[in-house]
Amino acid sequence: MYEMDEETTWICLEEIGSTNDYVKDRRSEKRNITVTAKRQTGGRGTKGRSFSSEEGGVYLSQLKFYENLPAKNAFTIMLTAAVAVCETLRFYGLTSLVKWPNDIHVNRKKICGILIENTFSGDKISSSVVGIGLNVNNPLPDELLNIATTMSKEGGKAYSVEEVTERLLGELSKQRTIEEYRRYFGYAGERVTLLIGDERVPATLLSVSDEGKLRVETATGERLLSSAEVSVRIEE
Ligand code: BTN
């Protein structure tokens, strides 16, 4: 266990079900905690999906408490994490982009997923858990080979997971803006399929609003969609 700064404790684990669940269980301690694990046995993604977490990747979660963060600014938490991952990859010479809202892609394949779980008090966010899974040298299951990638596949060499983790933690400590997120916003202008409930809607991706909503053009006109109501499928 290390003190990262005066307010944050960093815990390194060998194995855990999910680093997000680990810090969520410690919310009652009311202090900022970062936890990293070498592997997860029950890694979780968004929308109830699982997240493959073999040894060799970065699996980390940060629990943070806020005094006065309006719920309408929730997207700042996501954009800060997404830009931190993209900047980390850039340091290692890998060009990445955001597949809105929470995936990071390299060469059209997912290299990282972000899972954010907030608690609210009235119209304020009282705490957030930012969970990041970054594929570094870890093996990927066969079913993900067409849609996911790793730093080692893209860079053609193995990376030090400890170094990548420390760089990512450094990037996560910086404040980011929506403009920085927009610079990494991927697939703008491309035809995609939107999954909205049971509907599959063809659309063109346009941009992201200041609040983090997705702007798209559909046959019925322009629409602004939240991540809760839509999933985006790009062409492989
Ligand atoms: C997604 O791709 O939908 C989000 C994946 C988030 C995975 C990370 S790994 C660390 C943290 N612990 C989890 O169980 N999930 C997040």
Residues whose N, C-alpha, C, O or C-beta is under 5 A from the ligand:
A	BS01	BTN	S18 T19 N20 G42 G43 R44 G45 T46 F51 Y59 L60 S61 G113 I114 L115 G131 I132 G133
